[in-house]
Each structure stands twice: as C-alpha cells, then as structure tokens.
Amino acid sequence: MSGTLRFVADDLQIMALTFMGIVYILRIRWLLRFKPGRERQAPTGSPDTSSFKGIIYSWGNIAMPWAMESTRQKLFFYAQFVLFHLAVAASITMSFIIPYAPGLIKPMVLVRGLQGLFAAGCLIGCYRLYRRLTNPYIRQISTPDDIFSLLLLIAWLFVSLGAAPNRPDQGEGPLLIYFIMTAFFLVYVPFSKISHYLYYPFTRYYFGKSMGYRGVYPIKRGPQPTPHKV
C-alpha cells in the first residue's frame, strides 16, 4: 500500500468523519432546543397502550412494511428501499474494514456478495433517478440537491464495486477513487438531503409519543367487516 492510499484510507477518512461528527453535534444541539408541546386533550383510544409503547412502535415502523398502507400495497418499492439502503450501509462499513480489518472480506464469496449488493443498489439508484426525472409529480417537488445526492450515491456504489476486492497490488486506482469519494460523501452529507436519517429518531419519537398518549399507537387491526348484503 502506497503512502497516498494509506493517507486517503486512514487520515483523510478520520478528518472527514470528525468534520461530520462536529456538524451533527451542532445540529442535534439545535434540534434539542425545540421542546415538544404539551398534549391538549385527554388520553383516548385503547387504554392498554402508552406513550412509551407508541415511541417504540414508531421507531420500529420502518421495519414493518405491513404497518403502512404505502408499503403494504407496494412491496416492490419497499424491497427497493431496503436493498438500496443496505448497499449504502455495506459500503460505509467497507470503508472501515478495508483499512483496519481487511481480512474480514478476504473470502471471495463475501467479495462477490458485496459486489452483487452494490450492483443492485446502483441499478435501484438509476431507476430512482429515472423515476424522479420522468414522473411529473416527483419532478415538481425535486430540488437540485435531490438529484445531485442521488447521482453521488449511484456513482459511489458503482465505485464500490471495484474497491470491494481490495487488491492494491493490481492497481490502487479503484481504492483511491473509492476513499476520496467516501471522504467527500462524509463532508457533503450533513448539508444534503441524505442527512434525513439524523432526524428520523426525533420525528418518530415525537410522533409515537403523541399517538401513544392518544391511544392509537401501536395500531391494532381487527377482523375486516363483512360487506352487508342487501
């Protein structure tokens, strides 16, 4: 491993992570300044739930496609969502494994598995970009950051394909590009739409707390009513 590759895989990543961490800490401090308002109604609905149960249910809602009508009726889009985010998470994890524990992904079966996941994520990203540009409703609410963030993720997952084998002896180009893009990704994310995951725990906490207090979270589904025959 050359000195340049060692720098971009180690020092540059640490600097980028430190920068991202500082920005996130400042943003979380800003978020915590806003206190949730008091409930203005008496508890209603099912008496066997609570704010705590509502919070837990709300946090776990993302892993329950049957709990939302949008995912329950469109499992194909939910599967895309899962695969795409798994590919992104795998690439982030790989950026730590390659410089600090490369033996974990040395077996070729794991390399091929990662490459398959990155390829799937890349294709899903391309489909999402196509849909965002061609669907008039989605295009209307899209911003330049939406397009750039998606293009960045697609390019990054594509580069991850070449970096997964981790063979600097066969050329350091793929690894250099991968780690430079990862560093840019870490610096850019706090200022982009991609940082939406930072708000997820807070928004779902407040929503679940309120809905649990009102007795409607967790959602309970009874038997569907039988249509009345005339």
Secondary structure, DSSP 8 states (H G I E B T S, - for coil): --HHHHIIIIIHHHHHHHHHHHHHHHHHHHHTTS------S---S-TT--HHHHHHHHHHGGG-GGGSHHHHS-HHHHHHHHHHHHHHHHHHHHHHHHHH-GGGG-SHHHHHHHHHHHHHHHHHHHHHHHHHHH-HHHHHH--HHHHHHHHHHHHHHHHHHHHTT--GGG-SHHHHHHHHHHHHHHHHGGGSGGGHHHHHHHHHHHHHHHHHHTT--S------------
